[in-house]
Amino acid sequence: MAFSRWRHGHGFGIHSPFAYRFVTEVLRQEYGYYAYLRLPGNERFRTIFRVVLALRPANVALVRCDEYRRAVREAVPHARICKPSDADMIIVDGAAEPGFDLGLYPGAHTIVLNYKHMPSWQQYKDNLAAGMTFANGGSMAVSAALQHLPRQDFDVKF
């Protein structure tokens, strides 16, 4: 599993052009943005910034992780912070809110911190009709719920 995660993290074995680009240019990007200067030094902030920038949601819900509001604002300044039922993207901390039911929002992109603490992550993946999920072994999972993408899951080191 760890070898597969490392392998996919470098793009090997990923045949989807979208997934390859998302892994190599968003999740594992090696160069920085000037916006990093305005974010805390934590790598999570940078990853969230890059994912939000890549998916460009108009409405974002922050569930028990309000500290990442700055990363969202830097990536998409005009994004509206809203409740989960109105969101294009949901960012949730699974350790702080393990009972949050992601399965109710199968059309929203997600960033789930500490996803192994959240039982509804698997239900969300099962209900996702189209799109891709990327998980890194426990600390973060991301879904791109885009209707034009085939349904795939990737275990990636990022």
C-alpha positions as CSV (number, residue, x, y, z in Angstrom):
1,M,0.0,0.0,0.0
2,A,2.8,2.5,0.9
3,F,4.7,1.6,-2.3
4,S,1.5,2.1,-4.4
5,R,0.9,5.5,-2.6
6,W,4.5,6.6,-3.4
7,R,4.2,5.3,-7.0
8,H,0.9,7.1,-7.7
9,G,2.3,10.2,-5.9
10,H,4.9,10.5,-8.7
11,G,2.3,9.9,-11.4
12,F,3.3,6.3,-12.2
13,G,0.4,4.1,-13.0
14,I,-2.1,7.0,-13.4
15,H,-3.6,6.9,-16.9
16,S,-6.2,9.6,-16.6
17,P,-4.8,13.0,-17.9
18,F,-6.9,14.9,-15.3
19,A,-5.7,12.7,-12.4
20,Y,-2.1,12.8,-13.5
21,R,-2.2,16.6,-13.7
22,F,-4.0,16.9,-10.4
23,V,-1.5,14.7,-8.6
24,T,1.7,16.2,-10.1
25,E,0.6,19.8,-10.5
26,V,-1.8,20.3,-7.6
27,L,-1.3,17.8,-4.8
28,R,2.5,17.3,-5.2
29,Q,3.5,20.6,-6.7
30,E,7.2,21.4,-6.0
31,Y,7.3,25.1,-6.7
32,G,5.5,27.8,-4.7
33,Y,3.1,30.6,-5.2
34,Y,3.6,34.2,-4.0
35,A,0.3,33.7,-2.0
36,Y,2.3,31.3,0.3
37,L,3.9,34.4,1.8
38,R,0.5,35.4,3.2
39,L,-0.4,31.9,4.5
40,P,0.9,30.2,7.6
41,G,3.9,27.9,7.0
42,N,1.9,24.7,7.5
43,E,1.9,22.5,4.4
44,R,-1.9,21.8,4.9
45,F,-2.6,25.4,4.2
46,R,-0.6,25.2,1.0
47,T,-2.3,22.0,-0.1
48,I,-5.8,23.4,0.6
49,F,-4.8,26.6,-1.3
50,R,-3.7,24.6,-4.4
51,V,-6.8,22.3,-4.4
52,V,-9.2,25.3,-4.1
53,L,-7.3,27.2,-6.8
54,A,-7.5,24.2,-9.1
55,L,-11.2,23.4,-8.6
56,R,-12.3,27.1,-8.2
57,P,-15.6,26.6,-6.3
58,A,-18.0,29.5,-6.0
59,N,-19.4,28.5,-2.6
60,V,-17.3,26.9,0.1
61,A,-18.4,25.4,3.5
62,L,-15.9,25.1,6.3
63,V,-16.9,22.6,8.9
64,R,-14.9,22.8,12.1
65,C,-11.9,24.1,10.3
66,D,-12.4,27.8,10.1
67,E,-8.7,28.4,10.3
68,Y,-8.4,27.5,6.6
69,R,-10.6,30.4,5.5
70,R,-7.5,32.4,4.7
71,A,-6.3,29.7,2.2
72,V,-9.7,29.7,0.5
73,R,-9.7,33.5,0.3
74,E,-6.2,33.6,-1.2
75,A,-7.1,31.0,-3.8
76,V,-10.5,32.2,-4.8
77,P,-11.2,35.7,-3.4
78,H,-14.8,35.9,-4.6
79,A,-15.8,32.5,-3.1
80,R,-18.7,32.8,-0.7
81,I,-18.4,31.0,2.6
82,C,-21.7,29.2,3.2
83,K,-23.4,26.3,4.8
84,P,-22.8,22.8,3.4
85,S,-26.2,22.4,1.7
86,D,-25.3,25.4,-0.6
87,A,-21.6,24.5,-1.1
88,D,-19.7,23.5,-4.3
89,M,-16.8,22.5,-2.0
90,I,-16.8,21.3,1.6
91,I,-13.7,21.4,3.8
92,V,-14.2,19.4,7.0
93,D,-11.9,18.1,9.8
94,G,-12.9,14.5,10.4
95,A,-11.3,14.5,13.9
96,A,-13.2,17.5,15.1
97,E,-16.5,16.6,13.4
98,P,-16.5,12.7,12.9
99,G,-20.3,12.6,12.8
100,F,-20.6,15.0,9.8
101,D,-22.4,13.1,7.0
102,L,-20.6,13.7,3.7
103,G,-23.0,11.2,2.1
104,L,-25.6,14.0,2.0
105,Y,-23.5,16.0,-0.5
106,P,-22.4,13.7,-3.3
107,G,-22.1,16.5,-5.8
108,A,-19.7,18.7,-3.8
109,H,-15.9,18.7,-4.1
110,T,-14.4,17.8,-0.7
111,I,-11.3,18.2,1.3
112,V,-11.4,16.0,4.4
113,L,-8.7,16.4,7.0
114,N,-8.2,13.3,9.2
115,Y,-10.6,11.4,6.9
116,K,-10.0,8.0,8.7
117,H,-11.9,9.5,11.7
118,M,-14.9,10.1,9.6
119,P,-17.1,7.0,8.8
120,S,-19.1,8.9,6.2
121,W,-16.1,9.2,3.9
122,Q,-16.6,5.7,2.6
123,Q,-20.4,6.4,2.1
124,Y,-19.5,9.6,0.2
125,K,-17.2,7.7,-2.1
126,D,-19.9,5.0,-2.7
127,N,-22.5,7.6,-3.6
128,L,-20.2,9.6,-5.9
129,A,-21.5,8.9,-9.4
130,A,-18.6,10.6,-11.3
131,G,-15.3,12.1,-10.3
132,M,-12.1,11.1,-8.6
133,T,-10.9,10.8,-5.0
134,F,-7.3,11.2,-3.8
135,A,-6.3,10.0,-0.3
136,N,-2.9,10.1,1.3
137,G,-3.2,7.4,4.0
138,G,-5.0,9.2,6.8
139,S,-4.3,12.9,7.1
140,M,-6.1,14.2,4.1
141,A,-8.5,13.2,1.3
142,V,-9.7,15.2,-1.7
143,S,-12.5,14.6,-4.1
144,A,-13.0,16.3,-7.5
145,A,-16.7,15.7,-8.1
146,L,-16.7,16.6,-11.8
147,Q,-19.4,15.1,-13.9
148,H,-17.2,14.6,-17.0
149,L,-14.6,12.4,-15.0
150,P,-14.9,8.7,-14.7
151,R,-15.3,7.3,-11.2
152,Q,-11.9,6.4,-9.8
153,D,-10.1,6.4,-6.4
154,F,-6.4,7.0,-6.0
155,D,-4.1,6.3,-3.0
156,V,-1.5,9.0,-3.3
157,K,1.4,10.3,-1.2
158,F,1.0,14.1,-0.9
